[in-house]
Every structure is written in C-alpha cells, then in structure tokens.
Amino acid sequence: MAQGFNAPGVVKPFGIFSSAAWQPEGRVLHISGHVAQDVDGHTVGQGDMAAQTRQVLGNIRQVLNSVGGSMADIVKVTVFVTDVGPIDQIHQVRAEFFTPPYPASTLVQVAQLIDPEWLIEIEAVAVIPFEHAPQPTD
C-alpha cells in the first residue's frame, strides 16, 4: 500500500490525494495513460467528466488486477484534463476508487487529448507487493 502523507509546512491537499507518498517494497509498475474507452475501444461517457473518470479508473484497476495488484498499490497518478472546471466531479469519483492514505497526484490542463471526445487521461505508478506480483517470464 502506498504510504501517502501530508507534509508539515505546506498547504494540505484539497482533494483525494496526498502531498507525498513513500514507495513501499515491491515491484514497480508504470501504467500508461488510460482514457475513457471500453474494452472494444468505444468512448464511454461522451461529454461527462464523472463518467469518463470512472471508466479511466476502472481501466487502471483492471490493469492492476491483472498483475495481482489493487488501487491501494498506486503511489502516484498524473491526471491530464481538457478542462479543470469539473475538478469536483473528478475528486468525487476518485473517492470511489481510493482510500486514505491517498497517492501523490499531479493534475494538468491540456489543450486537447488525442481524441477530442476524451476529457481525461490518467497514468499511474503502482508498487505491487512481491508476494502478489507475478514473476516475469521470457
């Protein structure tokens, strides 16, 4: 589990994230940016930030499940959005997927993602405990 914390002497985070997170022991997994696409490649929740955030985090959870991990193993997320206006919706959905201590997080507004229907993209770094992570095969 990520060992997130809020450091003294800096402003406390306003949302579902910590100001920093220690990386626990385990295998580090870098998860590429995921967007609001279902398994067939169709955009989910066109025009709906909450629905797209839910799909994106669901996709990330699926990646983690495939290697014996969980959302609690995420130590850092980077979030790219086309509009920071609905940030409250993003954090409401994040609360469905994350529990304290929260991972470290960065949110950046961008002009556009690859497909103009996509409103949000999230990449993550997770540390899967050694006892849960599969061994690489060649």
C-alpha positions as CSV (number, residue, x, y, z in Angstrom):
1,M,0.0,0.0,0.0
2,A,1.2,3.5,-0.8
3,Q,2.4,5.3,2.2
4,G,0.9,8.7,1.4
5,F,1.2,11.6,3.9
6,N,0.7,15.4,4.1
7,A,4.0,17.1,5.0
8,P,4.0,19.8,7.7
9,G,4.8,23.3,6.5
10,V,2.9,23.0,3.2
11,V,-0.7,23.5,2.3
12,K,-2.9,20.4,3.0
13,P,-4.2,18.9,-0.3
14,F,-7.8,19.9,-1.0
15,G,-8.9,16.7,-2.7
16,I,-8.3,12.9,-3.0
17,F,-4.5,12.9,-2.9
18,S,-1.6,13.3,-0.5
19,S,1.2,15.8,-0.7
20,A,3.8,13.0,-1.0
21,A,3.9,9.2,-0.8
22,W,6.7,6.8,0.2
23,Q,7.3,3.9,-2.2
24,P,6.9,0.6,-0.3
25,E,8.8,-2.5,-1.2
26,G,7.6,-4.4,-4.2
27,R,7.7,-4.5,-8.0
28,V,7.2,-1.0,-9.6
29,L,4.5,-0.9,-12.3
30,H,4.3,2.1,-14.6
31,I,0.8,2.2,-16.1
32,S,0.4,4.1,-19.3
33,G,-2.2,6.9,-19.7
34,H,-5.7,5.5,-19.9
35,V,-8.7,7.2,-21.4
36,A,-12.4,6.6,-21.3
37,Q,-12.5,3.7,-23.7
38,D,-14.2,0.4,-23.0
39,V,-12.6,-3.0,-23.9
40,D,-13.8,-2.6,-27.5
41,G,-12.3,0.9,-27.9
42,H,-15.5,2.8,-27.7
43,T,-15.6,6.1,-25.9
44,V,-17.6,5.9,-22.7
45,G,-19.4,9.0,-21.2
46,Q,-19.0,11.4,-24.1
47,G,-19.2,15.0,-22.6
48,D,-19.5,13.6,-19.0
49,M,-16.3,14.1,-16.9
50,A,-17.6,11.9,-14.0
51,A,-18.4,9.0,-16.3
52,Q,-15.1,9.3,-18.1
53,T,-13.2,9.5,-14.9
54,R,-15.0,6.4,-13.6
55,Q,-14.1,4.5,-16.9
56,V,-10.5,5.6,-16.7
57,L,-10.0,4.5,-13.1
58,G,-11.9,1.2,-13.9
59,N,-9.4,0.6,-16.7
60,I,-6.5,1.2,-14.4
61,R,-8.0,-1.1,-11.7
62,Q,-8.3,-3.8,-14.4
63,V,-4.6,-3.4,-15.3
64,L,-3.7,-3.7,-11.6
65,N,-6.0,-6.7,-11.1
66,S,-4.2,-8.5,-14.0
67,V,-0.9,-8.4,-12.1
68,G,-2.2,-9.1,-8.6
69,G,-2.4,-5.5,-7.6
70,S,-5.1,-3.1,-6.3
71,M,-5.9,0.6,-6.3
72,A,-4.3,0.7,-2.9
73,D,-0.9,-0.1,-4.5
74,I,-0.9,3.2,-6.5
75,V,1.7,5.6,-5.2
76,K,1.4,8.4,-7.9
77,V,-1.1,9.5,-10.5
78,T,-0.8,12.1,-13.2
79,V,-4.1,13.4,-14.5
80,F,-4.5,15.3,-17.8
81,V,-7.8,17.1,-18.4
82,T,-9.1,19.3,-21.1
83,D,-11.0,21.5,-18.6
84,V,-10.2,21.9,-14.8
85,G,-13.7,23.3,-14.3
86,P,-15.3,19.9,-13.2
87,I,-12.5,19.1,-10.8
88,D,-15.1,18.4,-8.0
89,Q,-16.6,15.7,-10.2
90,I,-13.1,14.1,-10.7
91,H,-12.5,14.1,-6.9
92,Q,-15.9,12.6,-6.2
93,V,-15.2,9.7,-8.5
94,R,-11.7,9.3,-7.1
95,A,-13.2,8.9,-3.7
96,E,-14.9,5.8,-5.1
97,F,-11.6,4.2,-6.0
98,F,-9.1,5.5,-3.4
99,T,-9.0,5.3,0.4
100,P,-6.5,7.1,2.7
101,P,-3.7,7.3,2.6
102,Y,-4.1,8.7,-0.9
103,P,-1.4,8.5,-3.6
104,A,0.6,11.6,-4.6
105,S,-1.1,13.3,-7.6
106,T,-0.5,15.9,-10.3
107,L,-3.3,17.4,-12.4
108,V,-2.6,19.3,-15.6
109,Q,-5.0,21.0,-18.0
110,V,-4.1,20.4,-21.7
111,A,-5.5,21.9,-24.9
112,Q,-6.7,18.5,-26.2
113,L,-6.2,14.8,-25.8
114,I,-5.6,12.6,-29.0
115,D,-9.4,12.1,-29.5
116,P,-11.4,15.3,-28.9
117,E,-14.2,13.2,-27.2
118,W,-11.8,12.4,-24.4
119,L,-11.9,14.7,-21.4
120,I,-9.4,13.0,-19.1
121,E,-6.4,10.7,-19.2
122,I,-4.7,9.2,-16.1
123,E,-1.3,7.5,-15.8
124,A,-0.2,5.8,-12.7
125,V,2.8,4.3,-10.8
126,A,2.0,1.4,-8.5
127,V,4.1,-0.8,-6.3
128,I,2.8,-4.4,-6.2
129,P,3.9,-6.3,-3.1
130,F,6.5,-9.0,-4.0
131,E,4.1,-11.8,-2.8
132,H,1.3,-10.7,-5.1
133,A,3.3,-9.7,-8.3
134,P,3.8,-12.3,-10.9
135,Q,7.4,-13.2,-11.9
136,P,8.4,-12.1,-15.4
137,T,8.7,-14.8,-18.0
138,D,11.0,-14.8,-21.0
